[in-house]
Amino acid sequence: MDPLDFLESAQLQQFFHSRKTELSCLENPQTFLSQLRDYNLIPEDRYKKVINMKSKDRRRMAIYEILDWLERERSEHIPLFWRCVFKEIILSQYPIFRLMRNSLMDGSFQFDERLPPTVEKEEKGIKEDKEARSANIKRRRSKSTCDDEVQLASSSQMTPHQKKSKKIAFASPKKGEEIWTWPFFKNQLPVTCGSTKGILNHDKLAKGEKCIKVKDHWFTPAEFEKFAGKEKSRNWKSSIRCENITLGKLIQEGHLKCGTFKRSKMVRKSLFSKRNTTQESDEDEDDDPELQVLSSNEENSTTDSETEESNKQPSDQSDKENATFEVSCGQFFGILHSYRFLSGTRGLSIRTEDKWMSPVEFVREATSQTDATWRKDIIYNEEPLNALIEAKVLSLHSLLCKCRKCKAELKDKDNQKNDDECYICEDVGDLVVCDDCPKSFHPNCHLPHIEEAMMSDNTPWKCTFCIFKTVQNSRYNDKQKRKVVLSRQVSQHIVECQYLLLFLRNTDKEQIFNTNPELNLENYRCFVKAPMWLGKITDKLQENQYKTVGQFESDIQLIFSNCGCYNRDNAEFLEIGKRLKETFDKEFKKAFNIVD
């Protein structure tokens, strides 16, 4: 299939329209003109007239007139024009055509070609307005029909690129073809989410930027999923597809690279005013001799840091910034996130079960020490944290550093107290933060869903995980029987059910059981008669469709039994389902204090 088939005629016409002058200035245009004549794109008499011209200026003007005639009189043949001039014999003789072909193949033309309306049309509109204002009312009424005819005639004279909006349309490839391997799609890819279509830019996806274009608007994958009305799936890697192949699979197979998306400003449930803030002391920083050296050479430090970052490959830089390290200090454990790490007292980079801490705070919590020994007291892989610093896996930043990360830390200290990604789907975006724990959530990922009115409320907000802790400590003093628990009304135990569902969705890291399996698995209905998934259970719980705890628990168990039926010959997924079932059963007993 010719890659040009994936572009609309209007786009090829517009590209032709903006290249006529370049084409008319070709040196030695005889071969070019002969090719056009051989394809019956120009009349024989015009061809002979131009070939016999001796003046270069006159010849250029004549070629431009031919191209203008082709656009005006035979615009439907412009796609054929590009096919004939992209033949190898023409490309080898005229390098300009190779550049033009590359622009069409990699999609860069659509970002360059933003032509304004023709001046001729604008002047005509002004002239008609003046005539209309000078005419009397009676005449204007009598001319209404004529004016409509003039307007229609005017529109018929518009150039093709004015008639149609710049929209990329894609033909269906032949069966078995993988279009993401074509040179045409080196920089862009047609994607769909439901019935919504867009163009995915490879480079922007790898950099974690807004990468999907719909008309003139750019979206992140999560925003595109929401724009398509599929936000309930909560997993853009499975809901966004190219030729019915999920982006998750294309990323997994290496056809696409996915960077970490820039964290947008969090939605603050308490609007900043109710949160407890701690003042960080710089005394430990001043006692750190390495940082004193860095501070004394601030300009070089900042420049070198930025130069080093810019010289790295995007994938290597992304891996380094996203690295996490399981660290400990005595019996105290946490996970250090390198993208947050700045120094001992700056950057809340260590996530414990209860909060985010700086390295100094982490040591202080574990040992009650106040000296600047965090680099040797914090242990990773049986070695002091200083080993990662010396290996340049972690980069220390001076107090005077003005890099992007340090500027963000100064402006957004309060947001560091909560996670930068949703605790449920582990994706970024607009997040609602809990005032009692470090967790953050997308409004529709949390249960119950967080309404807009609640987000504008000034009162502190607790997530379901925190509420469940309070309920569990006060509700279940005695051991419960499983049969009794299953018969209870969901309305009386909604917090436990919400907690268990959130717990399960967080545990399912790959989001395997979150979406409708029929969307991803072939012949699923041949093996499973009653499909069930976590997203559906979430909706049913949110809509109060469950009467008893037993009905809720039964739907969850149905997911695991369906997994066993479909994956009888797939040991890997069979084991995944088995482990998740065991985890849920254990947590279910714990949540209701059940003993059998």
VEXDREN-2710 file (C-alpha; in Angstrom, 1 decimal):
% VEXDREN-2710
k/r/px/py/pz
1/MET/0.0/0.0/0.0
2/ASP/1.3/3.5/-1.0
3/PRO/1.7/5.6/2.2
4/LEU/0.2/8.5/0.2
5/ASP/-3.1/6.7/0.5
6/PHE/-3.2/7.7/4.1
7/LEU/-3.4/11.3/3.3
8/GLU/-6.5/13.1/2.0
9/SER/-6.5/14.8/-1.4
10/ALA/-7.1/18.1/0.3
11/GLN/-3.8/17.8/2.2
12/LEU/-1.8/16.9/-0.9
13/GLN/-3.5/19.8/-2.7
14/GLN/-2.5/22.2/0.1
15/PHE/1.0/20.9/0.1
16/PHE/1.1/21.4/-3.7
17/HIS/-0.3/24.9/-3.3
18/SER/2.5/26.0/-1.0
19/ARG/5.3/24.4/-3.1
20/LYS/4.5/25.8/-6.6
21/THR/7.2/28.5/-6.4
22/GLU/9.9/26.0/-5.4
23/LEU/8.9/23.7/-8.1
24/SER/9.0/26.4/-10.8
25/CYS/12.6/27.2/-9.8
26/LEU/14.0/23.7/-10.6
27/GLU/17.4/23.7/-12.5
28/ASN/17.2/21.8/-15.7
29/PRO/13.4/21.1/-15.5
30/GLN/13.3/19.0/-18.7
31/THR/13.1/15.6/-17.0
32/PHE/10.5/16.9/-14.5
33/LEU/8.3/18.3/-17.3
34/SER/8.7/15.1/-19.4
35/GLN/7.5/13.1/-16.4
36/LEU/4.4/15.2/-16.1
37/ARG/3.7/14.9/-19.8
38/ASP/4.1/11.1/-19.7
39/TYR/1.5/11.0/-17.0
40/ASN/-0.8/13.2/-19.0
41/LEU/-0.8/15.9/-16.3
42/ILE/0.1/18.8/-18.7
43/PRO/-1.0/19.5/-22.3
44/GLU/1.5/18.7/-25.1
45/ASP/1.4/22.3/-26.4
46/ARG/2.3/23.8/-23.1
47/TYR/5.1/21.3/-22.6
48/LYS/6.7/22.1/-26.0
49/LYS/6.3/25.8/-25.4
50/VAL/8.3/25.7/-22.1
51/ILE/11.0/23.3/-23.4
52/ASN/11.8/25.7/-26.3
53/MET/12.2/28.8/-24.0
54/LYS/15.8/30.1/-23.7
55/SER/15.2/32.7/-21.0
56/LYS/15.4/31.1/-17.5
57/ASP/13.1/33.8/-16.0
58/ARG/10.5/33.3/-18.7
59/ARG/10.7/29.5/-18.3
60/ARG/10.3/29.7/-14.5
61/MET/7.2/31.9/-15.0
62/ALA/5.8/29.5/-17.6
63/ILE/6.3/26.5/-15.3
64/TYR/4.6/28.3/-12.5
65/GLU/1.7/29.0/-14.8
66/ILE/1.5/25.3/-15.7
67/LEU/1.4/24.3/-12.0
68/ASP/-1.1/27.0/-11.3
69/TRP/-3.3/25.7/-14.2
70/LEU/-2.9/22.1/-12.8
71/GLU/-4.1/23.3/-9.4
72/ARG/-7.0/25.3/-10.8
73/GLU/-8.3/23.1/-13.6
74/ARG/-7.2/19.5/-12.6
75/SER/-6.8/19.6/-8.8
76/GLU/-8.3/16.1/-8.6
77/HIS/-5.0/14.8/-10.2
78/ILE/-2.6/16.4/-7.7
79/PRO/-2.3/13.1/-5.8
80/LEU/-1.1/11.5/-9.1
81/PHE/1.3/14.4/-9.5
82/TRP/3.0/13.6/-6.2
83/ARG/3.2/9.9/-7.1
84/CYS/4.8/10.5/-10.4
85/VAL/7.4/13.0/-9.1
86/PHE/8.3/10.6/-6.2
87/LYS/9.6/8.0/-8.6
88/GLU/13.2/7.1/-8.0
89/ILE/14.4/8.6/-11.3
90/ILE/13.0/12.0/-10.4
91/LEU/14.2/11.8/-6.8
92/SER/17.8/11.0/-7.9
93/GLN/17.9/14.0/-10.2
94/TYR/16.0/16.6/-8.1
95/PRO/16.9/16.3/-4.3
96/ILE/14.2/18.8/-3.5
97/PHE/11.6/16.1/-4.2
98/ARG/13.2/13.8/-1.7
99/LEU/12.9/16.4/1.0
100/MET/9.3/17.0/0.1
101/ARG/8.6/13.3/0.2
102/ASN/10.2/13.0/3.6
103/SER/8.1/15.9/4.9
104/LEU/4.9/14.0/3.7
105/MET/6.1/10.7/5.0
106/ASP/7.0/11.8/8.5
107/GLY/4.1/14.1/8.9
108/SER/6.1/17.2/9.6
109/PHE/4.2/19.0/6.8
110/GLN/1.1/19.3/8.9
111/PHE/2.9/21.3/11.5
112/ASP/4.5/23.7/8.9
113/GLU/1.6/24.3/6.6
114/ARG/-0.6/26.9/8.4
115/LEU/-1.6/29.2/5.5
116/PRO/-3.9/32.2/6.1
117/PRO/-6.9/32.8/3.9
118/THR/-6.2/34.3/0.6
119/VAL/-6.2/38.1/0.4
120/GLU/-8.3/38.0/-2.7
121/LYS/-11.2/36.5/-0.7
122/GLU/-10.8/39.0/2.1
123/GLU/-10.8/42.0/-0.2
124/LYS/-13.9/40.7/-2.0
125/GLY/-15.7/40.4/1.4
126/ILE/-14.9/44.0/2.3
127/LYS/-16.0/45.2/-1.1
128/GLU/-19.3/43.3/-0.8
129/ASP/-19.8/44.8/2.7
130/LYS/-19.4/48.3/1.4
131/GLU/-21.9/47.7/-1.4
132/ALA/-24.4/46.2/1.1
133/ARG/-24.1/49.3/3.4
134/SER/-24.6/51.7/0.5
135/ALA/-27.7/49.9/-0.8
136/ASN/-31.2/50.7/0.5
137/ILE/-33.3/48.3/2.5
138/LYS/-35.6/47.4/-0.3
139/ARG/-32.7/46.6/-2.6
140/ARG/-31.0/44.5/0.0
141/ARG/-34.2/42.4/0.5
142/SER/-34.5/41.9/-3.3
143/LYS/-30.9/40.9/-3.6
144/SER/-30.9/38.3/-0.9
145/THR/-31.3/35.5/-3.4
146/CYS/-28.7/36.9/-5.7
147/ASP/-26.3/37.3/-2.8
148/ASP/-26.7/33.7/-1.9
149/GLU/-25.9/32.8/-5.5
150/VAL/-22.8/35.0/-5.4
151/GLN/-21.7/33.5/-2.2
152/LEU/-22.0/30.0/-3.6
153/ALA/-20.1/31.0/-6.7
154/SER/-17.4/32.5/-4.5
155/SER/-17.1/29.3/-2.5
156/SER/-16.7/27.2/-5.6
157/GLN/-13.7/29.3/-6.6
158/MET/-11.9/28.7/-3.3
159/THR/-8.7/26.6/-3.4
160/PRO/-9.1/23.1/-2.2
161/HIS/-7.3/23.6/1.1
162/GLN/-9.8/26.3/2.0
163/LYS/-12.8/24.1/1.4
164/LYS/-11.7/21.3/3.8
165/SER/-10.3/21.4/7.2
166/LYS/-6.8/19.9/7.7
167/LYS/-7.8/16.5/8.9
168/ILE/-5.8/13.4/8.4
169/ALA/-7.7/10.4/7.2
170/PHE/-6.3/6.9/7.1
171/ALA/-7.3/4.0/4.8
172/SER/-7.4/0.5/6.2
173/PRO/-4.2/-1.4/5.7
174/LYS/-4.2/-4.9/4.3
175/LYS/-4.7/-7.8/6.6
176/GLY/-1.6/-8.6/8.6
177/GLU/0.2/-5.3/7.8
178/GLU/1.7/-3.6/10.8
179/ILE/1.5/0.1/9.9
180/TRP/3.5/1.3/12.9
181/THR/6.6/-0.2/11.2
182/TRP/6.2/1.8/8.1
183/PRO/8.5/4.8/7.5
184/PHE/5.4/6.9/7.1
185/PHE/4.6/6.4/10.7
186/LYS/8.1/7.0/12.1
187/ASN/6.9/10.1/13.9
188/GLN/3.2/9.8/14.1
189/LEU/0.5/7.1/14.4
190/PRO/-3.3/7.1/13.9
191/VAL/-5.0/6.1/17.2
192/THR/-8.5/5.7/18.3
193/CYS/-10.3/5.6/21.7
194/GLY/-13.8/4.3/21.2
195/SER/-15.1/6.3/18.2
196/THR/-12.7/9.3/18.7
197/LYS/-9.7/9.5/16.4
198/GLY/-6.4/11.3/16.8
199/ILE/-2.8/11.4/15.8
200/LEU/-0.1/10.3/18.2
201/ASN/3.3/11.9/18.0
202/HIS/6.1/9.4/18.9
203/ASP/8.6/12.0/20.2
204/LYS/6.1/13.7/22.4
205/LEU/5.0/10.4/24.0
206/ALA/8.6/9.5/24.7
207/LYS/9.2/12.9/26.4
208/GLY/6.0/12.6/28.5
209/GLU/4.4/15.6/26.8
210/LYS/0.9/16.1/25.4
211/CYS/1.2/13.8/22.4
212/ILE/-2.2/13.1/20.8
213/LYS/-3.6/15.7/18.4
214/VAL/-7.3/16.0/17.7
215/LYS/-7.9/18.7/15.2
216/ASP/-5.9/21.6/16.7
217/HIS/-5.9/20.4/20.3
218/TRP/-3.2/18.3/22.0
219/PHE/-3.9/15.8/24.8
220/THR/-2.0/13.5/27.1
221/PRO/-3.1/9.9/26.7
222/ALA/-5.2/10.1/29.9
223/GLU/-6.8/13.4/28.7
224/PHE/-7.5/11.8/25.3
225/GLU/-9.2/8.9/27.0
226/LYS/-11.3/11.3/29.0
227/PHE/-12.1/13.4/25.9
228/ALA/-13.3/10.2/24.2
229/GLY/-15.6/9.5/27.1
230/LYS/-13.7/6.4/28.2
231/GLU/-12.4/7.7/31.5
232/LYS/-14.1/4.9/33.3
233/SER/-11.6/2.4/31.9
234/ARG/-8.9/4.3/33.8
235/ASN/-6.2/2.6/31.7
236/TRP/-5.3/4.5/28.5
237/LYS/-2.7/1.8/27.6
238/SER/-5.6/-0.6/26.9
239/SER/-8.3/1.8/25.8
240/ILE/-6.3/3.7/23.2
241/ARG/-5.5/1.6/20.1
242/CYS/-3.8/1.6/16.7
243/GLU/-5.5/-0.8/14.3
244/ASN/-7.0/-2.6/17.2
245/ILE/-3.6/-3.1/18.9
246/THR/-3.4/-1.4/22.3
247/LEU/-0.8/1.2/23.0
248/GLY/0.3/-0.9/25.9
249/LYS/1.3/-3.7/23.6
250/LEU/3.1/-1.4/21.2
251/ILE/5.0/0.0/24.1
252/GLN/5.8/-3.4/25.5
253/GLU/7.0/-4.6/22.1
254/GLY/9.3/-1.6/21.7
255/HIS/7.4/0.1/18.8
256/LEU/6.7/3.1/21.1
257/LYS/8.6/4.7/24.0
258/CYS/6.6/6.2/26.8
259/GLY/8.1/8.8/29.1
260/THR/6.9/10.0/32.4
261/PHE/4.2/12.6/31.9
262/LYS/4.7/16.0/33.5
263/ARG/2.8/16.2/36.7
264/SER/0.1/18.8/36.4
265/LYS/-0.8/20.9/39.4
266/MET/-2.7/18.9/41.9
267/VAL/-6.2/19.7/42.9
268/ARG/-5.9/20.6/46.5
269/LYS/-8.9/19.4/48.5
270/SER/-8.1/21.7/51.4
271/LEU/-7.1/24.6/49.1
272/PHE/-3.7/24.8/50.9
273/SER/-5.1/26.5/54.0
274/LYS/-5.8/23.5/56.2
275/ARG/-2.6/21.6/55.6
276/ASN/0.1/21.4/58.2
277/THR/3.4/22.8/56.9
278/THR/6.8/22.2/58.3
279/GLN/9.7/24.6/58.0
280/GLU/12.8/22.9/56.7
281/SER/16.1/23.9/58.3
282/ASP/19.2/24.5/56.3
283/GLU/21.6/23.9/59.1
284/ASP/22.3/20.4/58.0
285/GLU/22.9/21.7/54.5
286/ASP/25.5/24.1/55.6
287/ASP/27.3/21.4/57.5
288/ASP/27.6/19.2/54.4
289/PRO/31.1/19.9/52.9
290/GLU/30.1/18.5/49.5
291/LEU/27.2/20.9/49.2
292/GLN/29.4/23.8/50.3
293/VAL/31.7/23.1/47.4
294/LEU/28.7/22.9/45.1
295/SER/27.3/26.2/46.4
296/SER/30.5/28.0/45.8
297/ASN/30.4/27.2/42.2
298/GLU/26.7/27.5/41.5
299/GLU/26.8/28.7/38.0
300/ASN/29.1/25.9/36.8
301/SER/27.0/23.3/38.8
302/THR/23.8/24.4/37.2
303/THR/25.2/24.6/33.7
304/ASP/27.0/21.2/34.0
305/SER/23.8/19.6/35.3
306/GLU/21.7/21.0/32.5
307/THR/24.3/20.1/29.9
308/GLU/24.6/16.6/31.3
309/GLU/20.8/16.2/31.2
310/SER/20.6/17.5/27.6
311/ASN/23.3/15.1/26.4
312/LYS/21.5/12.0/27.6
313/GLN/19.3/9.9/25.4
314/PRO/15.6/10.4/26.3
315/SER/15.1/6.8/27.4
316/ASP/18.2/6.8/29.6
317/GLN/17.2/10.1/31.2
318/SER/13.7/8.8/31.8
319/ASP/15.0/5.6/33.4
320/LYS/17.3/7.6/35.7
321/GLU/14.7/10.1/36.8
322/ASN/12.1/7.4/37.4
323/ALA/14.4/5.0/39.3
324/THR/13.3/4.0/42.8
325/PHE/15.4/2.5/45.6
326/GLU/14.3/0.5/48.6
327/VAL/16.2/2.1/51.5
328/SER/16.4/1.6/55.2
329/CYS/17.8/3.1/58.3
330/GLY/17.8/0.7/61.2
331/GLN/14.4/-0.9/61.3
332/PHE/12.8/2.0/59.3
333/PHE/12.1/1.4/55.7
334/GLY/11.0/3.5/52.7
335/ILE/11.3/3.9/48.9
336/LEU/13.5/6.7/47.6
337/HIS/12.3/8.3/44.3
338/SER/15.2/9.8/42.3
339/TYR/13.1/12.4/40.5
340/ARG/12.3/14.0/43.8
341/PHE/15.8/13.8/45.3
342/LEU/17.7/17.1/45.6
343/SER/19.8/16.9/48.8
344/GLY/19.6/15.9/52.5
345/THR/17.0/18.5/53.5
346/ARG/15.5/19.5/50.2
347/GLY/13.1/17.4/48.3
348/LEU/10.7/15.0/50.0
349/SER/12.1/12.0/48.2
350/ILE/11.6/9.1/50.5
351/ARG/8.1/7.6/50.7
352/THR/7.3/5.6/53.8
353/GLU/3.9/4.0/54.6
354/ASP/2.7/7.2/56.3
355/LYS/4.4/10.1/54.7
356/TRP/7.0/11.7/52.4
357/MET/10.3/12.7/54.0
358/SER/13.6/14.2/53.1
359/PRO/16.7/12.0/53.8
360/VAL/17.5/14.0/56.9
361/GLU/13.9/13.6/58.2
362/PHE/14.1/9.9/57.4
363/VAL/17.2/9.4/59.5
364/ARG/15.8/11.6/62.3
365/GLU/12.6/9.5/62.4
366/ALA/14.6/6.2/62.6
367/THR/17.4/7.2/65.0
368/SER/16.4/10.5/66.6
369/GLN/19.8/11.8/65.4
370/THR/20.1/15.4/64.3
371/ASP/23.6/15.4/62.6
372/ALA/24.2/15.4/58.9
373/THR/25.1/11.7/58.5
374/TRP/22.2/10.7/56.3
375/ARG/24.5/9.7/53.4
376/LYS/26.1/6.9/55.4
377/ASP/23.1/6.1/57.7
378/ILE/20.6/5.4/54.9
379/ILE/21.3/2.0/53.4
380/TYR/20.5/0.8/49.9
381/ASN/21.5/-2.8/48.8
382/GLU/23.7/-3.1/51.9
383/GLU/25.7/0.0/51.0
384/PRO/25.4/3.6/52.2
385/LEU/23.4/5.9/50.0
386/ASN/26.6/7.9/49.3
387/ALA/27.5/5.1/46.9
388/LEU/24.7/6.1/44.6
389/ILE/25.7/9.7/44.9
390/GLU/29.4/8.9/44.0
391/ALA/28.2/6.7/41.1
392/LYS/26.1/9.8/39.9
393/VAL/23.0/7.7/40.0
394/LEU/21.7/10.4/42.4
395/SER/22.7/14.1/41.9
396/LEU/23.1/16.5/44.7
397/HIS/21.9/20.0/44.1
398/SER/23.3/23.1/45.8
399/LEU/21.3/25.6/47.7
400/LEU/21.7/28.1/44.9
401/CYS/20.9/25.7/42.1
402/LYS/18.4/27.1/39.6
403/CYS/17.6/24.0/37.6
404/ARG/14.1/23.0/36.7
405/LYS/13.7/20.6/39.6
406/CYS/15.0/23.1/42.2
407/LYS/12.7/25.9/41.0
408/ALA/9.7/23.5/41.1
409/GLU/10.6/22.5/44.6
410/LEU/10.6/26.1/45.8
411/LYS/7.3/26.9/44.2
412/ASP/5.4/23.7/45.1
413/LYS/6.7/22.5/48.5
414/ASP/3.2/21.7/49.8
415/ASN/2.4/19.3/47.0
416/GLN/5.4/17.2/47.9
417/LYS/3.6/15.9/50.9
418/ASN/1.4/13.7/48.7
419/ASP/2.0/11.3/45.8
420/ASP/2.5/12.6/42.3
421/GLU/0.5/9.8/40.8
422/CYS/-2.8/8.2/41.5
423/TYR/-2.6/5.5/44.1
424/ILE/-5.0/3.3/42.1
425/CYS/-4.0/3.6/38.5
426/GLU/-0.5/4.9/39.0
427/ASP/-1.0/7.6/36.3
428/VAL/-0.5/11.3/36.6
429/GLY/-3.0/14.2/36.1
430/ASP/-5.2/16.3/38.2
431/LEU/-5.2/14.6/41.6
432/VAL/-7.1/15.0/44.8
433/VAL/-4.9/14.6/47.9
434/CYS/-5.7/13.2/51.2
435/ASP/-5.1/15.4/54.3
436/ASP/-4.3/12.5/56.6
437/CYS/-2.0/10.3/54.4
438/PRO/0.3/10.8/51.4
439/LYS/-2.1/9.2/48.9
440/SER/-3.5/11.0/45.9
441/PHE/-6.3/10.0/43.6
442/HIS/-8.0/10.9/40.3
443/PRO/-11.6/11.9/41.2
444/ASN/-13.0/8.9/39.3
445/CYS/-10.5/6.4/40.6
446/HIS/-11.4/7.0/44.2
447/LEU/-14.4/5.4/45.8
448/PRO/-16.7/7.0/46.3
449/HIS/-16.1/9.3/43.3
450/ILE/-15.1/12.8/44.3
451/GLU/-17.5/15.4/43.0
452/GLU/-16.5/18.9/41.8
453/ALA/-18.4/20.5/44.7
454/MET/-16.3/18.5/47.2
455/MET/-13.1/19.6/45.7
456/SER/-14.0/23.3/46.1
457/ASP/-14.8/22.7/49.8
458/ASN/-12.3/24.1/52.3
459/THR/-12.7/21.4/54.9
460/PRO/-10.0/18.7/55.2
461/TRP/-10.7/15.5/53.3
462/LYS/-9.9/11.9/54.2
463/CYS/-9.6/9.1/51.6
464/THR/-11.4/5.8/52.0
465/PHE/-8.2/4.1/53.2
466/CYS/-8.0/6.5/56.1
467/ILE/-11.7/6.2/56.9
468/PHE/-11.5/2.4/56.8
469/LYS/-8.8/2.4/59.4
470/THR/-11.0/4.4/61.7
471/VAL/-14.0/2.2/61.1
472/GLN/-12.1/-1.0/61.5
473/ASN/-10.6/0.0/64.9
474/SER/-14.0/0.8/66.3
475/ARG/-16.4/-1.6/64.6
476/TYR/-15.0/-5.1/64.9
477/ASN/-14.0/-6.0/68.4
478/ASP/-15.3/-9.6/68.1
479/LYS/-14.6/-12.2/65.6
480/GLN/-17.1/-12.5/62.8
481/LYS/-18.6/-15.6/61.0
482/ARG/-18.2/-15.5/57.2
483/LYS/-21.8/-16.6/56.6
484/VAL/-23.1/-13.8/58.8
485/VAL/-20.9/-11.2/57.1
486/LEU/-22.1/-12.2/53.6
487/SER/-25.7/-11.8/54.6
488/ARG/-25.3/-8.2/55.8
489/GLN/-26.5/-5.2/53.9
490/VAL/-23.9/-3.4/51.7
491/SER/-25.4/-0.1/52.8
492/GLN/-24.2/-0.8/56.4
493/HIS/-20.7/-1.8/55.2
494/ILE/-20.1/0.4/52.2
495/VAL/-16.8/1.6/53.6
496/GLU/-15.4/-1.9/53.8
497/CYS/-16.6/-2.7/50.3
498/GLN/-15.1/0.5/48.9
499/TYR/-11.8/-0.2/50.6
500/LEU/-11.6/-3.8/49.4
501/LEU/-12.3/-2.7/45.8
502/LEU/-9.7/0.1/46.0
503/PHE/-7.2/-2.3/47.6
504/LEU/-7.8/-4.9/44.8
505/ARG/-7.4/-2.3/42.0
506/ASN/-4.2/-1.1/43.5
507/THR/-2.9/-4.6/43.9
508/ASP/-3.6/-5.3/40.2
509/LYS/-0.6/-3.3/39.1
510/GLU/-0.9/-4.3/35.4
511/GLN/-4.7/-3.4/35.4
512/ILE/-5.3/-6.9/33.9
513/PHE/-8.7/-7.3/35.6
514/ASN/-9.8/-3.7/35.5
515/THR/-11.4/-3.5/32.0
516/ASN/-13.8/-5.7/30.0
517/PRO/-11.8/-8.7/28.9
518/GLU/-13.8/-9.1/25.7
519/LEU/-12.0/-6.0/24.4
520/ASN/-8.6/-7.6/24.5
521/LEU/-9.1/-11.4/24.4
522/GLU/-10.2/-13.4/21.4
523/ASN/-13.3/-15.7/21.6
524/TYR/-13.7/-14.8/25.2
525/ARG/-17.4/-15.6/25.2
526/CYS/-16.7/-19.1/24.0
527/PHE/-15.1/-19.9/27.4
528/VAL/-16.9/-17.4/29.7
529/LYS/-20.6/-16.9/29.8
530/ALA/-20.8/-14.0/32.4
531/PRO/-17.8/-11.6/32.0
532/MET/-16.9/-9.5/35.0
533/TRP/-14.2/-7.0/35.7
534/LEU/-13.2/-4.5/38.4
535/GLY/-14.4/-1.5/36.5
536/LYS/-17.9/-3.0/36.3
537/ILE/-18.0/-3.8/40.0
538/THR/-16.9/-0.3/40.7
539/ASP/-19.8/1.1/38.7
540/LYS/-22.3/-1.2/40.3
541/LEU/-21.1/-0.3/43.8
542/GLN/-21.1/3.4/43.0
543/GLU/-24.7/3.0/41.7
544/ASN/-25.9/1.1/44.7
545/GLN/-26.7/-2.1/42.8
546/TYR/-25.5/-4.5/45.5
547/LYS/-27.9/-5.4/48.3
548/THR/-25.7/-7.7/50.4
549/VAL/-22.0/-8.1/51.0
550/GLY/-22.4/-11.6/49.5
551/GLN/-23.4/-10.2/46.1
552/PHE/-20.4/-7.9/46.1
553/GLU/-18.0/-10.7/47.1
554/SER/-19.6/-13.1/44.6
555/ASP/-18.9/-10.7/41.6
556/ILE/-15.3/-10.4/42.7
557/GLN/-14.9/-14.2/42.9
558/LEU/-16.5/-14.4/39.5
559/ILE/-13.5/-12.5/38.0
560/PHE/-11.1/-15.2/39.4
561/SER/-13.2/-18.1/38.2
562/ASN/-13.5/-16.6/34.7
563/CYS/-9.7/-16.2/34.7
564/GLY/-9.3/-19.8/35.5
565/CYS/-11.7/-20.9/32.8
566/TYR/-10.2/-18.9/30.0
567/ASN/-6.5/-19.4/31.0
568/ARG/-6.5/-23.2/31.5
569/ASP/-3.6/-23.5/29.1
570/ASN/-1.9/-20.2/30.1
571/ALA/0.1/-21.0/33.3
572/GLU/1.4/-17.4/33.6
573/PHE/-2.0/-15.7/33.8
574/LEU/-3.5/-18.6/35.7
575/GLU/-0.9/-17.9/38.4
576/ILE/-1.6/-14.2/38.4
577/GLY/-5.3/-14.8/38.9
578/LYS/-4.6/-17.3/41.7
579/ARG/-2.3/-15.0/43.6
580/LEU/-4.7/-12.1/43.4
581/LYS/-7.5/-14.3/44.6
582/GLU/-5.5/-15.4/47.6
583/THR/-4.6/-11.8/48.4
584/PHE/-8.2/-10.7/48.2
585/ASP/-9.5/-13.6/50.3
586/LYS/-6.9/-12.7/53.0
587/GLU/-7.8/-9.0/53.0
588/PHE/-11.5/-9.8/53.0
589/LYS/-11.2/-11.8/56.2
590/LYS/-9.0/-9.0/57.7
591/ALA/-11.5/-6.2/56.7
592/PHE/-14.4/-7.9/58.4
593/ASN/-12.4/-9.7/61.2
594/ILE/-13.7/-13.1/59.9
595/VAL/-12.6/-16.3/61.5
596/ASP/-13.7/-19.7/60.2
END
